[in-house]
Amino acid sequence: MRRVLILGAGGHAQVIADILMCNGEVDNCIQLIGYLDDNPELTGKNRLGYPILGTIGELSAIDHDAVIVAIGHNQRRRTIFEHLLSEGEHFASACHPRAIVARDVVVPPGSVVCAGVVVNCGTLIGENTILNTSCSVDHHNQIGSHVHIAPGSHLGGDVIVGAGALIGIGATVMPQCTVGPWSTVGAGALVHRDVPEHVVAVGVPARIVYRLPPETLAT
């Protein structure tokens, strides 16, 4: 049995906790220990019946086997994930039992697949990625690491989503389109042509409204 800590104690962390609890009703290979959160005022409180044991900086003092970084902000989640990976930390994944994931699709370490998600055959999912509630990812997608596919969004077949990109709530990406690394597609947008890296695109059809200045680009 793997003892898992959730890093973060906000809403997304509690969604992950619920996924792990639902999985525990099916098998007992994962034991949720509790949460760590950088707000010290939360220490000692409970979320969904599990304790907030301290801050993320206290991770090494708590006996565990694996962690999941439960932070919605892609860049911050990436920073924590890569730091802990370099320290030799192990990562669990969380896939809700009421998600539909094709049998050839692997949910990699650190990634989360929420309730109602559909992932079709041939799709590749990167590490530390969130497929949020009731999104759909059709066949042969390539989803990079540290991505967030938000609730209710839909990706057609053969879509590429670069590392760190955010596909907003209810957005649609048409088949064979690419969303570049660290770009944001706004809620409800319709992507019908490629979106380059490091931009914000909104609207129907989606258009670029903002480009990140070079000094702020994620690497």
N, C-alpha and C positions, 0 to 999 in steps of 0.2 A: 504494500500500500504506500502510495506517494503522499507525503504530507506537504500541502500547498499553502503558501501565503499569497494573498492578494495585495498588491502595492497600489494604494489609493483606497479611499473609503467613501467616495461620492456615489452618485447615482449609477454610473457605469460599473463601478466596482460591485455594487449590490446586484446588478444584472448578472455579472459573472458569478457571484456567489450563488445566485439562484440556479444558474446553469449547472454549476458543480453539484449543488444539492439534488437537482433533478437527475443528473447522471448517477449520483449515489444511490438513487432509488432503483436503478437498473443494475449496477454492479458496485463493488466496494473497493475499486482499485485506487481511488483518490480520497484523501481525507483533508477537508478544508480546516486549517488551523485558525485563521482569522485574517485581519488586515493590518497593514502598516500605512500611516498617513503622515505627511510632513506638517500637519497642523497639530501641535502638541496638546491643544485643548481637547482634542478628540480621544486622546489616550484614555483607556479604561471604559469607554462607551461601547455599546453594542450596535451592530447593524445586522438585521435578519437573524439574530440569535448568536452571532459570532463576534468576538471581542476585537477592538482596535488595540493592538498590543504595544504600539509605540510608533516612532517615526521610521522612515525608510532607512535613515542612517544607522538604525539599530538592527538592521537585518542580520548581520553576522552573529549577533548575540542570541538569536532565536533558532532553535533546532528545527530544520525543515529540509525537504528534498527538492522543492522546485517553487518557482514564483510565476505569477502572471502580472504584467504591468497594466493596471486598470486606469489609464489616463487617456482621455479622449483627444487631447491636443497632440497631433502627430509628431511634431518636432520634439516636444518634451518627452513623449513616450519613447521615441527613438533614442534620445540622449541617455535616458535611464537604462533602456534595454541594452544598448551597446556598451555602456560602462559596466553593467553587471555581467554581460557576456565576457568582457575582457578579464573580469575577476574570477571567471570559472563558474559562474552561477548557472543552474539548470532551469529551464523554462517548461511549464506545462501549457497545454492548449485547452480550450473549452469549446465544446460543440454541443449545442442544445439537442436533446433527443428528438425534438420535433422540428429540427431542420432536415432538409432533404439534400444530401450530398452524394453525388455520383460515386460509384464504388472505386473509380480510378483516381479520385481526388484526395489529396493528402492535406490535412489541416496541420501546418507546421508548428514548431515550438513558439509559444507566446501569442499565437493567433486565437481569435474568438469568433465563433459562428453562433449568432443568436437565434431565438425562436422564429420560425416561419421563413427562414432563409432557404433559397433554392440555389444550388450550385450544380451546373450540368457538366457532362463528361469532357475530359480533355483540359480542364481548367487547372492552372497553376496558381497557388496562393503563396505569397511571401510571408516571411516571419513577422511577428509582432503586428499583424494586420487585423482590423475589425471589419467583419461583415455583419452589419447591424440589422435590427429587427425587420423581417419581411422584405429584405432586398432580394433581388434575383440576379444571378450571374450566369449567363448562358454559356454555351459550349465553347471550349478552346479559348477562354480568356487567359490573359497573363496579368495577374495582379501582383504588383511589387510589394516589397517590405514596407512596413510602417504606414500602410494605406488605411483610410477609413471610408468604407462604402456605407453611407448613412441609411437610416430607416426608409423603407419604401422606394428606394431607387432601383433602377433597372438597367442592366448592361446587356446589349445584344451579343450575338456570337462574334468570336474573333476580336474582341475588344482588348486593348492594351492599356493598363493603368500604371503609370510610372511610380516609383518609390515616393512615399510621403504624400501622395495626392489625396485630396478629399473630394468625394462625390456627394453633393449635398442631398438633403431629404427630398425624396420625390423626383430627383433628376433622372433623365433618360440619356443613355449613351447609345447611339445607333451602331449597328454591326460594323465591324472593321475600322472603327475609329480609335484613335489614340489620345489619351490624356497624359500630358507630359509630367515628369517628376515634379513634386512639390507645387503643383497647381491646384486650384480650387474651382470646382464647378458648383455654382450656386443652387440653392433649393429650387426645385421645379424646372430647372433649365433643360433644354433639349440640345444635346451635342450631336450635330450631323456632319461635322468635319473635324479634323484633328485640332486639338488644343495644345499649344506648345508648353514647354516647361516654365515654371515660376510665374504663372499668371493667374488672374481671377477672371472667370468667364461666367456670365449670367444671361438669363433671358431665353426666349423662344423665337428664333433659334439662338443658341448661345453666342455671345460676342465678348471679346476681351474688353474689360473695363479698367484693368489695373495690371501693371507689370512691377514686380518687386525690384527695387533698386539693387545694383550689384552687391553693395556692402551687406545686404540682408539675406542674400541667397543662401539656402541650405546647401551643404556640400555632401 
